[in-house]
Amino acid sequence: MLIEHEDIRIRDAEDDDAAQLCLWWNDGTVMAHAGFPLGLGTTRENILQKLHSGDGNHRHMILYAGTAIGEMNYREVDVGVCEIGIKICDASMQNRGLGRKILRMFIGALFDAGYEKIVLDTNLENTRAQYVYESLGFRCVRIRRNAWNNQLGVPQSSVDYELKKGELTV
């Protein structure tokens, strides 16, 4: 997949991206909302295996003005339904409206590819992400309180969202 608009480019993750992904995935400040405040403790080799695993998880890099700033992924969870994830990993690129633009581009491409519904979840404490998702038309379908523990054993709650084709806001 390749999606481009102005200075934003979303492309398939490649072997050369494994080192950058390793830095982000091992950074607890980047991974805290995903439940890993100490980072994943992974290696470049493990990431390369994931990129080639054929597990159905399509991983993508987000570039802004030619520089990698984050990652996204999607996987089909049912016929016509995919689950997505996004992280703007470069903190200097957060709170600039890029996440909303990037998501709109990505979601549009997924609907164009034939998906009828997109689902995602986020940590209940991640109110910034919730604001972005809801501004794009995602609807909260469930809040799961104390549904899982992060790697420190602290209970975490999450919000499940969905967006059907035709509901993406401009």
SVG drawing of the C-alpha trace seen along z (x, -y; Angstrom):
<svg xmlns="http://www.w3.org/2000/svg" viewBox="-22 -22 40 38">
<polyline fill="none" stroke="black" stroke-width="0.4" points="0.0,0.0 1.2,-3.5 -0.8,-6.6 0.6,-10.1 -0.9,-13.5 1.2,-16.7 4.1,-16.0 2.5,-12.8 3.4,-9.3 2.1,-6.0 3.9,-3.0 4.5,0.7 7.1,1.3 10.3,2.7 13.3,4.5 15.2,1.2 12.5,-0.1 13.2,2.6 15.9,0.6 13.6,-2.5 10.6,-0.3 12.9,1.3 13.8,-2.1 10.2,-3.1 8.9,0.3 11.6,0.3 10.7,-3.2 8.4,-3.1 7.2,-6.7 6.0,-5.6 4.6,-2.3 2.9,-3.2 -0.6,-3.6 -0.3,-0.1 0.5,1.3 4.3,1.3 5.6,-1.5 9.0,0.2 9.0,0.8 8.8,4.2 12.4,5.2 12.5,6.6 15.2,6.8 15.6,5.8 15.7,9.5 12.3,10.1 10.8,7.2 12.1,8.6 10.4,11.9 7.1,10.0 7.4,8.2 7.7,11.5 5.4,13.6 2.4,13.6 0.3,13.2 -2.3,11.0 -1.1,7.9 -0.1,5.3 2.5,2.9 3.1,-0.6 5.4,-3.5 4.3,-7.1 6.6,-9.6 6.3,-13.4 8.5,-15.4 10.5,-12.3 11.2,-11.4 9.7,-8.5 7.4,-9.8 5.2,-6.8 3.6,-3.6 0.2,-2.1 -1.2,1.3 -4.4,3.1 -5.6,6.7 -8.8,8.2 -10.9,9.4 -14.0,10.5 -15.3,10.3 -15.4,6.7 -14.0,5.6 -10.5,4.5 -8.9,3.4 -6.4,0.6 -3.7,-0.9 -1.6,-4.1 1.2,-5.6 2.8,-9.0 6.1,-8.0 8.0,-11.3 6.7,-13.4 7.7,-16.6 5.1,-15.7 2.2,-15.2 -0.5,-17.8 -0.1,-19.2 -3.2,-17.7 -1.2,-15.2 -2.8,-12.1 -6.2,-13.2 -5.0,-13.7 -3.1,-10.5 -6.0,-8.5 -8.4,-10.1 -6.0,-9.0 -5.6,-5.5 -9.2,-4.9 -10.2,-6.2 -7.8,-3.8 -9.2,-0.9 -12.8,-1.7 -11.7,-2.0 -10.1,1.4 -13.5,2.9 -13.7,2.8 -17.2,1.9 -16.2,1.3 -13.1,0.3 -12.6,1.0 -10.0,0.0 -9.4,-0.4 -7.5,-2.8 -6.5,-3.2 -9.3,-4.9 -6.7,-7.4 -5.7,-8.3 -8.2,-11.1 -6.2,-12.9 -6.6,-9.8 -10.3,-9.5 -10.9,-13.1 -9.2,-12.4 -11.2,-9.2 -14.5,-10.8 -13.8,-13.8 -13.4,-11.4 -16.8,-9.8 -15.8,-6.8 -18.5,-5.7 -17.7,-4.3 -19.3,-0.8 -17.9,0.3 -15.7,-0.6 -13.9,2.3 -12.9,1.3 -9.9,3.0 -9.9,5.4 -6.2,6.1 -3.0,5.3 0.0,3.4 3.5,4.9 3.8,3.4 0.6,5.2 -1.5,2.0 -5.1,2.5 -6.0,0.8 -9.3,-0.1 -9.9,-0.6 -12.5,-2.0 -13.7,-0.1 -14.6,-2.2 -16.1,-1.5 -16.6,-3.4 -18.7,-2.2 -18.2,-3.1 -19.9,-6.4 -19.5,-7.7 -16.0,-9.2 -16.3,-13.0 -14.7,-15.6"/>
</svg>
